[in-house]
Amino acid sequence: MREAAGEEARSLRLRSKQYLRPIDLARLAGLGVTQIRTYEKVGFLPPAERGPNGYRRYTDVHVEALRVARIVIAGYGWLPALDVMRAIHAGDRTAALDLVNASHGALDHQRVRTQAALDAIESALRPTTSHLRTRRLRITEAAAMAGVRPSAVRFWEQQGLLQPEREASTAYRIYSPEQLRRLTVVALLRDVGQPFDVIRDVLDELSQGRPDQVRRALHDRLETLEDRTWRCIEATATIHDYLTN
């Protein structure tokens, strides 16, 4: 009887070694216990089972999920990564893959728009052709050319970024080729998240024919996006392994 009880105790100890306490998982990951609980609560980790004492019991499944989550966060950002991990743990692979594709698409959109902003600046420095030199547009046409709403154009004017002329007979705003170039640059730089102070500096540089600051900023942005692309690729490969293994 005593031997059976001892054997049961030894078996229990062996089984308990398969589990990790929150502090054990935290130490493995170099995080705090509160962070581990938060990761589980929001959905980065699958739910942990509870022991007879009510304490969380983590396994190697959680160790791997945490490793994957941190790589995915680095690649996609916190919120997109959270959506992906939630979908995976819910068993919805289709949703997870849709979210992965969306993250890649959003990153590519930023790259394309940043390159477009750089191209717009180079274009703004080129001499205007004789046909465009005399062309003047009202705000609706100008906004359409820049791919923005007229309300955005009015707001940028209020911020001092644009100085359209006024039509004498109607007082309508009229955008000259120079103002159209400025509008295009403003629209593209706002699209890639540049603040108004930076855009003002860029426009000042453009008016003086020396856009060195913005060139550097946009080239730096492209390098940052390239780095994010590689981290995004690593995250996607990690998700593939996580789903298949």
Order of alpha helices (4+ residues) and beta strands (2+ residues): alpha-alpha-alpha-beta-beta-alpha-alpha-alpha-alpha-beta-alpha-alpha-beta-beta-alpha-alpha-alpha
